[in-house]
């Protein structure tokens, strides 16, 4: 009742116009190119968190909508998505839509690269979308592994449970991760620190490649990843309902069961959702041996409640994710372990005001990380606790002719504290305020986007005698911008040019670390005089989305000034740990490369797909290659899809592969580090190819069909070591051996 009263009070704000009983309605009919009505088309008002489906006659109706200017998407498997921009102010609106058939499953919308929703074809920046069946089959214990087949994205891993996405050679604090739009601050500066986000329950994952600092501020220098949830169920104008679904999976290699349950529903203006998921695994088996201390487990849950009306909407969400991860040490007798608990809460409110609307987001995150010397002790060796408050207020202004956009202000406050027996960085408080504007202009065949942002960032670090620092204060000011141009060659093809500037403020770890860092096997010393990293990135791409083909080919050049990196101090070894001492320094860097992706349906039953990507990173100050760069990679696959009737429907069989070239461009310090692995025997970068098989179908088991998917990965049990695996210097050829994954999902019913 308290939440009900709070939401009603917010939605009754004087900023919004008086609420009416029905508000305004958007309605119409959806047909195919022959004029036949289309049923079950999902019609979504992206900015207002509302959706419905068309009936058997192709008719749809969304009542009680707020005033404003919105993007409406129409999506149905087998048809090309449609995105309409509409203005709802004084009266009901009717929009009939014709959808064109397509054999390629195209993403209907993206919401991360722009201030408002757009189609992926017209996004000003290169984006990728992992959704639907692709999302379900890609599920893995870490975010990096889940996205590892996306062109331009690789997995920087410290074992099965820790995998961070690498976008165009940049990772950690240079890639910003969002949990359904909420900024995450999960201390991902360490190699052995993961992103701590659950992807199983997401509707899709959107990836922006290249700087997005105008909309997201610091840390979006290399790209942004947004784990997007489906809108809450919508019962406005129809009877209330509730429904449930479940999914289970099992991986044979590391004996990993995985399961999740979702319950959701709506009644009138109110909606709710609850999700619980969990997994646990034993040690990974490579083709040659069992990889010691590589087990992990995670349990996650989330709940959301929302209120919608013509006066706007409000949603309150809370999630909790707990992990226990074994870290493979160079000594098989050692069992270092991490325990991570992450809590998030978010309040999202939208208030209409004529043709404008205002969005307000308040977020809280608590990330508690504990590291233990072994899996049997309860004594915390290193404890790291961060608490982050975020706030975002946006004004989506009414169209000014053909100009649409948003003006916003963002705030961030992070409090960090140490606990446990060891200290690596001092306690600190970080605050940030950012002001930004992002606009788009549609001018016939051309579309233009542009944005500008100013940030003020403040850091206070406490004195710490063990680390040797006094009370420290640092401030930074940053101005960044973005400009994009899109030219439509025809309704199915576009050329895109984007130039953007990004920034990353130094972290407390970069500035004031002074101690043993087990994750990097080094004694690391920060640099208190660091400046803000600044990048200038240029993208050029060609895109096509037709009835049979979806493809994108592009190249990029990213110039980074004041790039932050570590170098070994010649001849200096820490006497207590015996580890090499590394100092944090700054220089300049250049990253250049290309990405290509293709989906092709030559017939209705054959689906061909492939990707290729490469990035060359160069430290232009030292004239050496940058460390931890992914090599050239190509993925390819073919899928035969059936159109059966009866008990077995939508069957498919697939074969796919991944080829990674040998990385020959090694930083000298990186090469020396590899040479020291395995008591001087060394690690040698290698090329390798993996082959996978898949099959699945929908089993019509009455009212609740069951989806079954089988994957056989690394069919030939190939021994390999990924270039971006930290474990490869602790254990020989640590890649996972042959594994069978069985997945099942089903609706459990509705009432």
N, C-alpha and C positions, 0 to 999 in steps of 0.2 A: 504494500500500500504506500509506503514511503517513496519507493522508486516511481510509482504511478504518479504521485503528487508532484514529485520533482520534475518529471518529464512534462507533465501538463503545464506546470508553472513556466518552464523554459519556452514551451511552444506558444504560450500566451504572451510572450514578450511584446512590448510596444513596437518593436522593429517590424513585426509581421502585421499584415492587414488582418482585419477581423475574419475569423474562421466562419465558413458557412457549412450547412449540413452536408452538402454534396461536393463543394468545391467546383472544379472544372473537370470535364471528362475528355479523354482522348479515345477515339474509336475509329473503326474502319474495317476494311476487308482485305485479306491477304490472298493473292492468287498467283498462279504460276504464269509462265509466258504464254500459255494457251488459254488463259482466262479461267482455269479450273481453281476452285477454292482450295487453300492449303490449311490443313488442321495441325494442331500442336505446334504452331510457330511460337517461339518464345519472344515476347515483346517486352523490352526492358527500357525503363527510364533510368539511365545509368546514374545520373547525379542525384536522383531522389530515392534510390534504393527501392524501386517499385518494379514489379513485372507481372505479366499474365500470359496465358496461352490462347491462341485462336481456337474456335470451336470447329465442329465438323463442316460448317459452312464458310470457314475462313474468317469469321467475324471475331473481333477482339474489342474489349472495352476496359479502359483503366479509369475508374471514377475517382472523384475526390482528390485530384492532383493539385498541388500548389501552383501558384503563379511563377513564371520565370521562363528562361530560355534553356532548353534541354536537348540532349542528343538521345534519340530513340533508336534502338537497334532491333532488328528482326532477324532471328536465327533459326534455322532448321537444317538438320543433317541432310545433305544431298542438294542443298541450294546455297547460292552465294549470299552471304549476309548483306543486309541493307542498313545503312546508318542515315537517319534523317535528323536535321536540326530544326526544331519547332519552337515557337514562342507562344506561351499560354498566359493570357492576362485577363481578358474581360469575358470570354465566352468559351463554350465547349469547342473542341477542334475535331475535325474528321480528316483522316489521312488514309487513303487506300494505297496499297503497296503491291508491286509486282516483283516476284523473286525469280531469278534465273537459275536453272539447274546447273550443278557442278558435280564432278566426280571427286574433286579434291575437298577435303574437310578444311575450311578456312576459319581462322579465329574471327569472331564477330566484332570485337572491340578491344581497344587497349586504353587503359586509364592512367598509366604511370608516366609516359613520356610527355604529356601535355597537361594543361590545367583542366581541360575538359576531355570527355571521351572522344576518340576518333577511331576510324578503321585502321588496321595495321598497314594497309596499302598507303595511307596518307599520313602516317606518322612522320614527324620531322626528323626523328633519329632512328637508327637501326634498332629494331626490337625483335624479340622472339617470344613465342607463347607456347608453353607446355600445358596442354589441356586435354580433357576427354580421355580417350583410351590411351593416348600417349602418356598422359600424366599418371594414370593408374599403373602402367607397365614400368614406368621410370622410377617408381618409389624405391628409396634406399634409406638407410639410417641417418645419412647426413645430407645437407643441402647441396654440397658440392657434387656428391655422387649422383643425386637425383637429376642434376642439370648437366651431367658430364657429356651428353650427346648433343647438346645445343652447339651450333656452329659458333666458334669464338669463345666458348666457355669450357674450362678444364677444371679438374678437381685437385686441389692441393691438400693432401691427406696426411694425417698422422695415425693411420689405422682406420678400421671400419667405422668407428663411431665419430671420428673427427674428419670432416672434409669441407673445406671452404672453396667457394667458387672463385675461379680466376677468369677475369674478363680481359681479353687482349693483353695478357701478361701481367695484369695488376690484380692484387688481392688484398686480404686483410682490411686495414682501415682505409684503403683506397676504393673499396667497393661497399656501397651502402645497402643494407638489407632492411626491408620493410615487412612488417607483419600486418597484412591487410591495410597498408598505408601508414602504419605506426612505425616511426623510426626506432630501430633497435640499437642498443649500446651494450653489447655482450662481451666487452673486453677482448675483441678478436685480434688484438695486436700480436698475440703469441702464436707461434706455429702450431702449438698443441691446443689452441683455443678455437672451438667451433662456433657456429652461428646460433645454436640453441633455438631453432624454430621448427615447428612440426608442419610437415607438408602433406600428410596423408589426407586430412580433411579439407584441403583447399580445393576450390573449383579450378584454378589455373595458377600458373606462375609466370609472371611477366618479367622479361629481362631487357633493360636498356643498356646498349653498348656505347660507351663513350660518356663524357662528363655530363652530369645533370645537376650541377651545383646551383643553377638559377632557381629551380624548384625545391631543392633539398639541402643546399648548403654544404658544409664541410663533409668530407669523406665520400662524396659522390663523384670524385675526380675520375675514377675508372669506369663507373657504371652504377646501375641500381637494379636490385632484384626485389620484386614485390610478390609476396605469397598472398594471393587474392582469394577471399572466401566468397561463396555464393551469397546473393542477397537473402535476407531473412524471408521466409514464406510470406505470401501476401493473400489475405482473405478479405480485403476491402471490397464491399459490394457483393459478397457471396458468403455462403455458410462457412463457419469455422471448421477447422480440421486439425488433425495431428497425424504424423507418420514417422516411421522408423526404418532404418537400413543398417546393414552390417557388412563388414568385409573381414576376411581372414586370409592369411598367407603363411607359407612355410618355405624356408630355404634350407636345402639339404647340406650344403657345404659346412656352414657353421652352426647348423641345427638351430635355426632362428624362427620361432613362431612369432606372428605379427597379427594383431586383431584390432578392430575398431567398431564402435557402435555410435550411431547418430539418431537423435530424437528431435523433431522440430514440428512446429505447428503455428497456427495463427487463428485469431478470432477477432473479427471487426478490425479495429485500429491496431491491435496488439499482435506481436509475433515473438516467438522464442526459438532457441536452438541450444542443444547440449550435445557435446561430443566427448567420448573417451577413447583413447587408443593406447597401445603398449606393445613393446617387443622386447625380446631378450635373446642373447646368442652366446654360444660357446666360442672357443678359439677358432680362427680361420685356418683352413687347410689349404696349403699351396700344393702344386703338383708333386713336391719333393718332401714336405714335412709339415708339421702343425706349427703355425706361427704363435709363439708363446705370448701369453698375456694380451690377447687381442679380442677378448670378450667385451660385450657391452650390453646395456639394458636401458630402456627409456619408457616412461609412462607420462602421458599428457592428457589434459582435459581442458575443456573450454565451455563457457556458457554465455549466451547473449539474449537480451530482451530488447524489443524495440517498439516504438509507437509511431504510427504514420497518420497524417491527416492533411487536409488542404492547408493547414497552418504550418506544415513542415514535418520533420521527423526527428526522432532522437533514438539512439542506440547505445546501450551500455554493454560492454564485453569484458570478460575476465578469463584469463587462461593461466595454466600452470604446467610446467614441463620439468621433470626430474630425470637426470641421467647419471649413470655410473659407467665409466669407461676405463678399460685397461689400456695402459700404454706400453708398447713393446720396447723394452730397454735393450741396450747392446749386450747385457748379461742376462741370459735366459733364467737365471735364478732370481732376478729382481722382478718385483711385481708392482711398480708404481701405478697409482690409481687416481682418477679424478671423479669427483661428485659435483654436479652442477644442478642448481635449482633456479629456475627462471619464472618469475611471476609478472604478468602484464595486466593492466586495466586500461580501458579506453572509453571515453564518453564522446560521442559524435552527435552533433546537432546541426540541422539545416533550417533556416528561417527564410521564407520568401518575402520579398518586398517589391511588389509590382513585377516588372520584367527583370528585376535583379533577384539574387538570393545570396545569403550569407552562410558560410560553413564555419563551424567551430569544432575543433578537436582538442581534447585534453587527454594526455597519456601518462601512465606511470609504469616503470619497469624496475624490478629488483632482480639482479643477477648475482648469485652467491656461488662462488667457485672455491672448492676445497681440493687440495692436492695432498696425497698421502704417500709415504715412502713405500708402503706395501699394502696389499689388499686385506691384511689381517688386523691392522692397527686402526684405532680411532683417533690417534693424535694427528692433528692437522699440521703438516709441514709448511704449507703456504696457503693462506686464505686471502681471497680477494672479494670484496663486496662493493658493488656499485648500485646506486639508486638514481634513476633518471626521471625527471619530469619534463614533458614536452607540451607545447601549446601551439596551435596553428589557427589563425583566423583569416578567412578569405572572403573577399567581395567579388562575386561573379557579376560583373556589370552587364547592363542591358546592351544589346548590339548598338554600336555606333556606325551606322551604315553597314559595311561588310566586316567591320572590325569586332572581334569577340575576344574576351580575355578575363584575366583575374588580377587583382592586386591583393597582396597578402603580407602578413607579418608572422614570423615564427620565433618561438623562444625555446631554449633548452637549458636545463640545470642538472648537472651530474655531480653527485657526491660519492667519492671513492674512499674506502678505508681498508687497511690491512688487518689481518689477524693470523694467528698461528705462529710457528717457531721461526720462520724465515721472513725476510723482507727484501723485496726486489725494487719497489717503487714507493714513494711517500704518499701519505694521505693527501687528497686534493679535492678541490671543488672547481668545476668548469661551468661557465655560463656563456650563452650565446644568444644574440638577438639578430634576426635577419629581416630585411624589408625587400620585397620583390614585386615585379610586375611581369606578366607573360601574356602576349597578345598574338592573335592569329588573324590573317586576312585572306579571304578567298576572292581571287580575281580571275574568274574563268578557268583557263587551263592551268594557271599558276596559283599556288598557295604559298603564303609566306608566314613564318613564325619568328618571333623575336622576344627576348626577355632580358631583364637587367636585375641585379641583386647587389645589396650591400649587407655585409656582416660585421658585427663587432663581437669579439670573443675575448673572454677574460678567464685566466687560470690562476688560482691560489694553491700553492703546495706548502704543506706543513714542514717545519724543520724536522730532520731525522738524523740523530747522531750516528746510527749504524750505517746510513748511506752517505753521510758526510755533507748533507745540504742544509742550508738555513731556510728560514721562511722565504718563499719565492713567489713573485707575482709576474705574470706575463700577459700582454694584451696584443691582439692582432686585429687589423682592419683589412677587409677583402672586398673587392668589387669584381664581379664576374658578369659575363653576358653570353648570349646565344643568338644565332641568326640562322634560319633555315629557309630553303627554297625548294619547292616541289613543282615539277612540270609533268602534267598528264599527257603522255604520248597518245593515249586513247583510254577508254574506260577501264582497260585491263592492265595498263602498263604506266609506270611513272619513273622519272629520274629525280633523285633527291640529293641535294647538297646541303651540308650542315657544318657550321663552324661554331665551336663552343669553347668557352674558357671555364676551367674547373679549379678548385682549390682544396687543400687539406691542411688544417692547422696541426702542428706537432702534438702528439699525445704526451701524457705524463711519462709513459715508458720511453719515448724518444728522448725526452728532455733530461730525466732524472734517474733512470735505472742505474743500479750500481751493485751487481751481484751475479750469482750463478743462475743461469736460465737453463733448466733441464731440457726444455723443449728444443733448444737450438744447440745443446751441448757446448755452451760458451759462457764465459764470464763477460757480461755486457755492461758497457758504460755509456750513459746517455750524454747528450750535448745540450747544455742549458742555453746556448746561443742560437738555436735553430730558428730559421725563418719559415714562413708558410710556403708549402709546395704550391706551384701554379702550373697549370697545363693549358696548352692551346691545341685543340684537336680538330682535324678536318676530316669529314666523311663524304664519300661520293658513292652512290649506289644506284643500281637499276633493279626495279621490281616488276614482277608480273604475277597477276592472279586471274586465271581464266578458268574455264570449265574443266580443263584437264591438267593444267600446270599451275603450280605455285613455286616461284623461284625468286631468289635475290642474290645478286653478286655485287660486292662492294670492296673498296679499299679505304684505308685510314692512315693518317699520320698524326701522332701525338707527341708534341714537344713539351717536356716538363722541366721547368726551372726550379732550382733548389730541391731537387729530388733527395729524399732522405734514405740513407743506406748505411750498412755497417762494414767496417774493414778491420782485419786483424792487425794488432800492433806487433810488428816484427820482434821476435825474441822474448815477448812478454807472456809468461804463463802464471796463472793464479796459483800460489804455492799451496793453498788448502785443497782446492778441487782438482788441480792438475789440468785445468781447461785453459785453452787459448783465450786471451783477452781481446775483445772486439770493441772498437769505438764507433759511435754513431757520428757520421759526417754528412755533408751535403755537397751535391754537384748538380750536373745537368744530365738529362736523359732524353733519348729519342726512341719511340716505339712505332714501328710501321708494319703493316701486314694487310691481309685480305681475308674475306670470308665468303663462302658460297653455300647456298642450300637449295635443294630441288626436291619437289614432289611431283610425280608424273603418273597419270592414269591413262595409259594407252587404250585400255578397255575398261569396262565397268568392273571386271573381276581381278585386274592386275594393278597393283600399286607399287611403284618404284620410288625410291627416295635415296638421297645422299647429301653429304656435307663435306666441305674441305675448309681448313683454316690454317693460317700461319702468322706468326708474329716474330719479328726480329727486334730485340731490345738492346740498346747500346748505351753504355755509360759514356757520354761524350766528353766528360771531364777527364776520365782516366783512359779513354779510347779502348775500352774493354766491353765485351758483351755483358749485359745485365744477368745476374744469377736467377735461377728458378724460372726460366722461360720455357714454355711448352714447345715441343718440336712440331713439325708439320704433321697434321692428322687428317685422315679421310675416313668417313663412315659411309656405308652403303647397305642397301637392303631391298628385298623384294617380298611382297605379300600377295597371296592369292586369297581373294575374298569371295565367299559363296553367297547365294541368295536362296537359301533353302526355306521350305515351309515345314510345319509339323513340330515335333518335339525339339529338334536341334535347329536353331536359327542363327544367322549371322556368323557362320564358321569362317575361320581363316587359318592359314599356315604361313609361316614366314621364315626367311633366312636372312641374316644380317652379319656384317663384319665391321671391324675397326682396325685400321692400320696406322701405327705411329712410327714415324721415321726416327732415326738415331739423331740425338741432339749433338751437333758438332760445335756449336757456338757456346763455349763454356767460359764463364768468368774465371780468371786464374785462381782466385781464392776458393771458388767452388770446386774446381778441378783438384786442388790440393786437399780439400776436405774429403772428396770422394776417394782420393788415393790413400787416405788414412783409415778408411773403413776396414773392418774385419782384420784387425791387427796388421795393417799394412798391405794386405792382399788387394784392397781397393775395390771400388765399384766402377764398372765401365758402362756408360750409357749405351742403350741397345735399341734396335728396331724390333718391332713385334707386330703380329697380326692375330686378332681374336675372332672366332666365328661363333655365332649364336643361332639358335633355332627357337621358334615359337609356334604356338597353336592355341586356339580358343574357340568358344561358341557360347551362345545363349541357350540355356536349357529351359524349356517352357514347362515349368513344374506347377502349373495352375495359376493362381492369382499373383504369385510372387516369383517371377522367373529368376534363375540363378545364372550369373555370369561366371564362366570358368576360363582362366588363362594359364597357360603353361609356358615357361621359359627355360631353356637349357643354355646356360652361358658357358663360354670357354669350352666348346664342344670337344676339342682335341686336347684338353688338359695342358695347355701351353704354359710353360714356366716363363715368367716375365717380371720386370720391375718398372712401374710407371716412373717417368722422369720427375714428376711432381710429388712423389711419395717420400715423406721424411723417413719412413721405416726402412727404405732401401739401404740406408747407411748403417742400420742396426742389424738387419737380417738379410741374407742373400735371396734375391728373386722372390719378394714377398707377395706378389700378385695372387689373387684368389684363384684356386683351381676350379675344375668343373663343378657346376652347381645347378641343381634343378629347383626352380621356384614355382610353386603352385599358388594361385590366387583365386579366391571365390568372393563374389559380392552379390547381395540380394536386398531387395526391399522386403521389410518384415511385415508390412501392412499399413493401412491407413484407417483412421476412425474419426 
